[in-house]
Amino acid sequence: MKIDSINYSNTYQTEFESKKDAVDADSFKKKLEEAADSKDEKKLRDVCEQFEAVFVNMLFKEMRKTVQEGGLVEKSQARETFEGMLDEEMSKKVTEGGGIGLADMMVKSFMKRYDEPSDEGTATASLDIKG
């Protein structure tokens, strides 16, 4: 009996990535709420940079899907793992180097929201996050 490892690994990888994405979203939401409660701009910037790194990583993954198969190295599970890790590290480095500006825009938006007085004259720190 021959087991098709490619189909098994792709199914497992997709299921694993969806669970990981759900955990990342929950983690991001929790960190963002903590930064909002403390109104700490440094914590908020860190969370926004983490979000930007995840976003850039998703961009790299989608761009990699557009590359045609073939070339020197054949497609394998090891290569997919390496490329995933490479994309993750490159996205972190892109964000550390200034990123694409998403984190800066998010920080400005959130800080503006915190500084706006509400109807009662107090600062608002509510976040509208779907998750």
Buried (B, 14 or more C-beta within 10 A) or exposed (E): EEEEEEEEBEEEBEEEEEEEEEEBBEEBBEBBBEBBEEBEEEBBBBBBBBBBBBBBBEBBBEEEEEEEEEEEEEEEBEEBEEBBEEBBEBBBEBBEEEBEEBBBEBBEEBBEBBEEEEEEEEEBBEEEEEE
